[in-house]
Amino acid sequence: MQLAGDIGDGPFGQTSGDYNFYSLAAGAGQRIDAALVDPQGSSLDGVIVLYDSAGNQLQLVDNNAPGFGELLSFVTTKADTYYVVIYGST
């Protein structure tokens, strides 16, 4: 499954308050990949976070500097609904 979205498309698009939430169902042993493409030269410092249905944070990715993307890759341990949150800070 591939989803697309834009950071900066909501009412807080020009602040650090713009969060994009994605919900997906996955079985045990499935891989979840989430990528943030950040145009070179951008001042956006992107972050990707993965949660389970109980709200437990499973992984947070904030490895790169502004102007570079982020990639989260996670293999599930149980069937559940998972939530990917992508946001940026400037």
CYANA upper distance limits for C-alpha pairs under 8 A (distance plus 0.5 A):
  5 GLY  CA     20 ASN  CA      8.01
  7 ILE  CA     13 GLY  CA      7.24
  7 ILE  CA     18 ASP  CA      7.03
  7 ILE  CA     19 TYR  CA      7.73
  7 ILE  CA     20 ASN  CA      7.54
  7 ILE  CA     86 ILE  CA      8.40
  7 ILE  CA     87 TYR  CA      7.14
  7 ILE  CA     88 GLY  CA      7.61
  8 GLY  CA     12 PHE  CA      7.42
  8 GLY  CA     13 GLY  CA      3.97
  8 GLY  CA     14 GLN  CA      6.59
  8 GLY  CA     18 ASP  CA      6.76
  9 ASP  CA     13 GLY  CA      5.87
  9 ASP  CA     18 ASP  CA      8.30
 10 GLY  CA     18 ASP  CA      6.79
 11 PRO  CA     18 ASP  CA      7.98
 12 PHE  CA     16 SER  CA      7.69
 12 PHE  CA     17 GLY  CA      5.79
 12 PHE  CA     18 ASP  CA      5.53
 13 GLY  CA     17 GLY  CA      7.75
 13 GLY  CA     18 ASP  CA      5.98
 14 GLN  CA     18 ASP  CA      8.41
 15 THR  CA     89 SER  CA      7.83
 15 THR  CA     90 THR  CA      7.79
 16 SER  CA     87 TYR  CA      8.16
 16 SER  CA     88 GLY  CA      6.61
 16 SER  CA     89 SER  CA      5.17
 16 SER  CA     90 THR  CA      6.92
 17 GLY  CA     87 TYR  CA      8.48
 18 ASP  CA     87 TYR  CA      6.71
 18 ASP  CA     88 GLY  CA      7.76
 19 TYR  CA     85 VAL  CA      7.21
 19 TYR  CA     86 ILE  CA      6.46
 19 TYR  CA     87 TYR  CA      5.24
 19 TYR  CA     88 GLY  CA      8.12
 20 ASN  CA     85 VAL  CA      6.06
 20 ASN  CA     86 ILE  CA      5.68
 20 ASN  CA     87 TYR  CA      6.75
 21 PHE  CA     83 TYR  CA      7.21
 21 PHE  CA     84 VAL  CA      6.29
 21 PHE  CA     85 VAL  CA      5.12
 21 PHE  CA     86 ILE  CA      7.17
 22 TYR  CA     83 TYR  CA      6.02
 22 TYR  CA     84 VAL  CA      5.58
 22 TYR  CA     85 VAL  CA      6.92
 23 SER  CA     81 THR  CA      7.32
 23 SER  CA     82 TYR  CA      6.26
 23 SER  CA     83 TYR  CA      5.09
 23 SER  CA     84 VAL  CA      7.02
 24 LEU  CA     81 THR  CA      6.11
 24 LEU  CA     82 TYR  CA      5.86
 24 LEU  CA     83 TYR  CA      6.95
 25 ALA  CA     79 ALA  CA      7.98
 25 ALA  CA     80 ASP  CA      6.37
 25 ALA  CA     81 THR  CA      4.89
 25 ALA  CA     82 TYR  CA      6.61
 26 ALA  CA     30 GLN  CA      6.77
 26 ALA  CA     76 THR  CA      7.95
 26 ALA  CA     79 ALA  CA      6.07
 26 ALA  CA     80 ASP  CA      6.32
 26 ALA  CA     81 THR  CA      6.89
 26 ALA  CA     82 TYR  CA      7.70
 27 GLY  CA     76 THR  CA      7.65
 27 GLY  CA     78 LYS  CA      6.61
 27 GLY  CA     79 ALA  CA      4.38
 27 GLY  CA     80 ASP  CA      7.02
 28 ALA  CA     76 THR  CA      5.85
 28 ALA  CA     77 THR  CA      5.50
 28 ALA  CA     78 LYS  CA      4.52
 28 ALA  CA     79 ALA  CA      5.16
 28 ALA  CA     80 ASP  CA      8.41
 29 GLY  CA     75 VAL  CA      6.20
 29 GLY  CA     76 THR  CA      5.49
 29 GLY  CA     77 THR  CA      6.18
 29 GLY  CA     78 LYS  CA      7.51
 30 GLN  CA     75 VAL  CA      5.94
 30 GLN  CA     76 THR  CA      5.93
 31 ARG  CA     73 SER  CA      7.43
 31 ARG  CA     74 PHE  CA      6.05
 31 ARG  CA     75 VAL  CA      4.77
 31 ARG  CA     76 THR  CA      6.80
 32 ILE  CA     72 LEU  CA      8.30
 32 ILE  CA     73 SER  CA      6.20
 32 ILE  CA     74 PHE  CA      5.67
 32 ILE  CA     75 VAL  CA      6.70
 32 ILE  CA     76 THR  CA      7.97
 33 ASP  CA     71 LEU  CA      7.72
 33 ASP  CA     72 LEU  CA      6.05
 33 ASP  CA     73 SER  CA      4.96
 33 ASP  CA     74 PHE  CA      7.02
 34 ALA  CA     48 ILE  CA      8.08
 34 ALA  CA     71 LEU  CA      6.32
 34 ALA  CA     72 LEU  CA      5.59
 34 ALA  CA     73 SER  CA      7.07
 34 ALA  CA     84 VAL  CA      8.11
 35 ALA  CA     69 GLY  CA      7.73
 35 ALA  CA     70 GLU  CA      6.25
 35 ALA  CA     71 LEU  CA      4.98
 35 ALA  CA     72 LEU  CA      6.84
 36 LEU  CA     46 GLY  CA      7.54
 36 LEU  CA     48 ILE  CA      8.17
 36 LEU  CA     69 GLY  CA      5.59
 36 LEU  CA     70 GLU  CA      5.57
 36 LEU  CA     71 LEU  CA      6.90
 36 LEU  CA     86 ILE  CA      8.14
 37 VAL  CA     68 PHE  CA      7.75
 37 VAL  CA     69 GLY  CA      5.17
 37 VAL  CA     70 GLU  CA      7.46
 38 ASP  CA     42 SER  CA      7.29
 38 ASP  CA     44 LEU  CA      7.71
 38 ASP  CA     46 GLY  CA      7.96
 38 ASP  CA     66 PRO  CA      8.33
 38 ASP  CA     67 GLY  CA      5.99
 38 ASP  CA     68 PHE  CA      5.75
 38 ASP  CA     69 GLY  CA      5.14
 38 ASP  CA     70 GLU  CA      8.43
 39 PRO  CA     67 GLY  CA      6.10
 39 PRO  CA     68 PHE  CA      7.23
 39 PRO  CA     69 GLY  CA      8.17
 40 GLN  CA     67 GLY  CA      4.85
 40 GLN  CA     68 PHE  CA      6.53
 41 GLY  CA     66 PRO  CA      8.13
 41 GLY  CA     67 GLY  CA      5.46
 42 SER  CA     66 PRO  CA      6.73
 42 SER  CA     67 GLY  CA      4.91
 42 SER  CA     68 PHE  CA      8.47
 43 SER  CA     66 PRO  CA      5.68
 43 SER  CA     67 GLY  CA      6.46
 43 SER  CA     90 THR  CA      6.29
 44 LEU  CA     66 PRO  CA      5.55
 44 LEU  CA     67 GLY  CA      6.72
 44 LEU  CA     88 GLY  CA      6.16
 44 LEU  CA     89 SER  CA      6.32
 44 LEU  CA     90 THR  CA      5.58
 45 ASP  CA     62 ASP  CA      8.48
 45 ASP  CA     64 ASN  CA      8.00
 45 ASP  CA     65 ALA  CA      6.53
 45 ASP  CA     66 PRO  CA      4.71
 45 ASP  CA     67 GLY  CA      7.43
 45 ASP  CA     68 PHE  CA      8.25
 45 ASP  CA     88 GLY  CA      5.71
 45 ASP  CA     89 SER  CA      5.71
 45 ASP  CA     90 THR  CA      6.53
 46 GLY  CA     62 ASP  CA      7.25
 46 GLY  CA     64 ASN  CA      8.45
 46 GLY  CA     66 PRO  CA      7.61
 46 GLY  CA     69 GLY  CA      7.32
 46 GLY  CA     70 GLU  CA      7.16
 46 GLY  CA     86 ILE  CA      7.67
 46 GLY  CA     87 TYR  CA      6.27
 46 GLY  CA     88 GLY  CA      4.68
 46 GLY  CA     89 SER  CA      7.03
 47 VAL  CA     60 LEU  CA      7.82
 47 VAL  CA     61 VAL  CA      6.31
 47 VAL  CA     62 ASP  CA      5.45
 47 VAL  CA     70 GLU  CA      7.43
 47 VAL  CA     86 ILE  CA      6.24
 47 VAL  CA     87 TYR  CA      5.92
 47 VAL  CA     88 GLY  CA      6.35
 48 ILE  CA     60 LEU  CA      6.33
 48 ILE  CA     61 VAL  CA      5.70
 48 ILE  CA     62 ASP  CA      7.34
 48 ILE  CA     70 GLU  CA      7.64
 48 ILE  CA     71 LEU  CA      8.09
 48 ILE  CA     72 LEU  CA      7.21
 48 ILE  CA     84 VAL  CA      7.49
 48 ILE  CA     85 VAL  CA      6.22
 48 ILE  CA     86 ILE  CA      5.10
 48 ILE  CA     87 TYR  CA      7.21
 49 VAL  CA     57 GLN  CA      7.70
 49 VAL  CA     58 LEU  CA      8.15
 49 VAL  CA     59 GLN  CA      6.25
 49 VAL  CA     60 LEU  CA      4.90
 49 VAL  CA     61 VAL  CA      6.86
 49 VAL  CA     72 LEU  CA      8.45
 49 VAL  CA     84 VAL  CA      6.26
 49 VAL  CA     85 VAL  CA      5.61
 49 VAL  CA     86 ILE  CA      7.01
 50 LEU  CA     57 GLN  CA      6.46
 50 LEU  CA     58 LEU  CA      5.99
 50 LEU  CA     59 GLN  CA      5.74
 50 LEU  CA     60 LEU  CA      7.00
 50 LEU  CA     82 TYR  CA      7.55
 50 LEU  CA     83 TYR  CA      6.19
 50 LEU  CA     84 VAL  CA      5.18
 50 LEU  CA     85 VAL  CA      6.90
 51 TYR  CA     55 GLY  CA      6.07
 51 TYR  CA     56 ASN  CA      5.83
 51 TYR  CA     57 GLN  CA      4.99
 51 TYR  CA     58 LEU  CA      5.89
 51 TYR  CA     59 GLN  CA      7.83
 51 TYR  CA     82 TYR  CA      6.26
 51 TYR  CA     83 TYR  CA      5.57
 51 TYR  CA     84 VAL  CA      7.04
 52 ASP  CA     56 ASN  CA      6.01
 52 ASP  CA     57 GLN  CA      7.32
 52 ASP  CA     58 LEU  CA      7.44
 52 ASP  CA     80 ASP  CA      7.47
 52 ASP  CA     81 THR  CA      6.77
 52 ASP  CA     82 TYR  CA      5.14
 52 ASP  CA     83 TYR  CA      6.74
 53 SER  CA     80 ASP  CA      7.09
 53 SER  CA     81 THR  CA      5.82
 53 SER  CA     82 TYR  CA      6.32
 53 SER  CA     83 TYR  CA      7.83
 59 GLN  CA     72 LEU  CA      8.36
 59 GLN  CA     74 PHE  CA      8.28
 60 LEU  CA     72 LEU  CA      8.24
 61 VAL  CA     70 GLU  CA      7.35
 61 VAL  CA     71 LEU  CA      7.58
 61 VAL  CA     72 LEU  CA      6.65
 62 ASP  CA     70 GLU  CA      7.30
 63 ASN  CA     70 GLU  CA      7.40
 64 ASN  CA     68 PHE  CA      6.45
 64 ASN  CA     69 GLY  CA      7.30
 64 ASN  CA     70 GLU  CA      7.07
